[in-house]
Amino acid sequence: MSSVALLFGILLDWQHGSLNMMLLKLGIISDPINWLNEPTSSQLSVSLILTWMWFGHSFIVVMAGVSGISKDYYEAALIDGANRWQTFTKITIPLLKPILLYIMITSLIGGLQLFDLPMLLTDGIGSPDGSLNTMVLYLYNQAFKYNNYGYAAAVAYGLFVITLIFSAFIFKGMYGKERKQPRQV
């Protein structure tokens, strides 16, 4: 993460960054944009960096799940006259539910525990205007900058409870709608 933060810190530098230089040369912008010093653009930048970092991993996991689905299901659907949409919604998505659940839960946990990128890009203060101040960065500052260990521990427990609740909502959303079939005797 340190190398990614260093790379994007250089790319997004408002005076000499490669992105601003390219946009200026193409005539898209007339003045350099301070990407990491405006709340909206800094949040967007961090979101795009994290998407760039983790898209490949998520894609490989989903593709491994898709390749693990037996071709027999698709052949049977084709024989039964199912179209592509029906095959996708009735075969592919239900068989990928465990993998999608894994990706959603790990993405949620990773998002709630985001620390290193905002820490490295903002020198630990979450600027501009606290727009990059994540819960873990706030916890870190409370504990190690302000020596407020008890409060930081309470924030950590709160983060755990929030993660648990959101994870339960995701799990319930994916598996809660399935109705149990009555048992046939």
HUHU-V332350 format. One record per run of one state. SS is the DSSP state (@ for helix, = for strand, . for the rest). FROM is the first residue (numbers start at 1). TO is the last residue. If there is no record, write none. Layout:
# HUHU-V332350
SS&FROM&TO  SS&FROM&TO
This chain:
# HUHU-V332350
.&1&1  @&2&11  .&12&17  @&18&26  .&27&38  @&39&67  .&68&70  @&71&80  .&81&83  @&84&112  .&113&115  @&116&122  .&123&134  @&135&145  .&146&148  @&149&175  .&176&185
